[in-house]
Amino acid sequence: MFLKAWYNRGVVNAALGNTEEALADYDKAIELDPEYPSAYYSRGNLRRKLRDFDGAVEDYSRAIELKDDHAEALTNRADLMKMTGKVAEAIRDYKEALKVAPPVWSYRKKVEELVRQLQRQ
């Protein structure tokens, strides 16, 4: 019960630009349930926005460990791998996202194109 309240509060604080409060809220949600992938994913998004790329990769990785079909976490981690020049890792994550995402996934065409571009490099 309290877990979702802390998580939702983090989402609202992040949307309002209250980054420190949002980070604290996500931390509290994770403290209450270290197995809650959405909290890691959302904290990863916030860390990415704050340019804490290592922290974001850690959070996306943990979200993927907890929910191996988390296509969005795989894609976001791949984006960071691509940004940091880790092309092979990016391709791997993009391909895994395509494999686990539903057929009508809204990012499918974009991710397929990213894979093609990276494979040409």
N, C-alpha and C positions, 0 to 999 in steps of 0.2 A: 504494500500500500504506500508506504513512505518512499519507496524506491522511485515509483513513477512520479510522485510529486517533485522530488529533487530533480529527476531527469527533465520533466516538463518545465520546471523553473529554469533549468539550464538552457533549454531551447528558447524560452521567452527572453531570458537575459542576453543570449547570443543575438537574437533578432533585434533587440533594442541597442545593441552595441556595448553592452555591459560585459566586457570580455572577462575581467577578473572574477566577477560574480558568477558568470557562466562556467568558467573553469572550476571554481570551487563547488558549484552545484553538480557538475559532472563527476568531480572527484568524490563527492559525498554519495552519489548514486552508485559509483563503482565500489566504494567502501561497503555500502549496504548489500550489494550483490556483484561480486567480482566476475560473475558469469553472464552479465547482461551486455550483449554485443552492441546494442543501440547506443549505450552510453559511451563506449569506446569509439564507435564510428562518429558520433556527434562531436566528441572531444577532439578526435582527429581532424574533423573539418575545421573546428575552431583553431586548433594549433596550426593547421595549414594556412589559414587566413592570417595568423600572427607570424607567419614565416618560420615557425618552429618545425621544420621539415622532418628532423629526426624524431621528434615527439609524435608528429602526425603519422609517420611510417610505423612507429611502435603501436600506436592506437589502432590503425587500420589492420596491422598484422594480428593483433589480439582479437579484434572483431572477427577476422577471417578464421582464426583458430576456433572461436566459439560457434561460428556459423559459416561453414565452409562453402555455402552457396550465396554468400553476400557479394553479389555482383558489383554493387556500388563501391564497397570497400576495396575490392580487387581493382576496380577501374581507377579509383582515387590513388591507391598505392602505385599503380602503374604510371599514372600521370607524374607522380613525384620521382619515380625511377627514371622516367624519360627526361625530366627536368635536370636531373643530376647526372645524366650521361650513362645510366645503367640500362642500355637498350635491350639487352637479352632478358633482363628481369622484367622490364616493362612489357615486352612482347609476351612473355610467359603469363604475366598477370592479366593482360588484355585477353589472351586466348582462353584462360580459365574463366574469366568473366563471361565471355561469349558462350562457353560450354554450360555454365550453371544458370545463366539468366533465362527468363522465360522467352519463348519465341517472339512475342510481341513487345519485347523490352524496348523502350523509347530511345535508348542509347546505342542499340545494336549497329545501325549503319555507321554511326560516327566511330565506334570502336573498331569495326571491321576496316574502315578507311585508315585509322591510325596504325593498325597492324600492317596493312599493305605499305604505308609510308615508311614505317620503321624497318620493314624487311628489305626495302629498296636501298636503305642507307648502307 
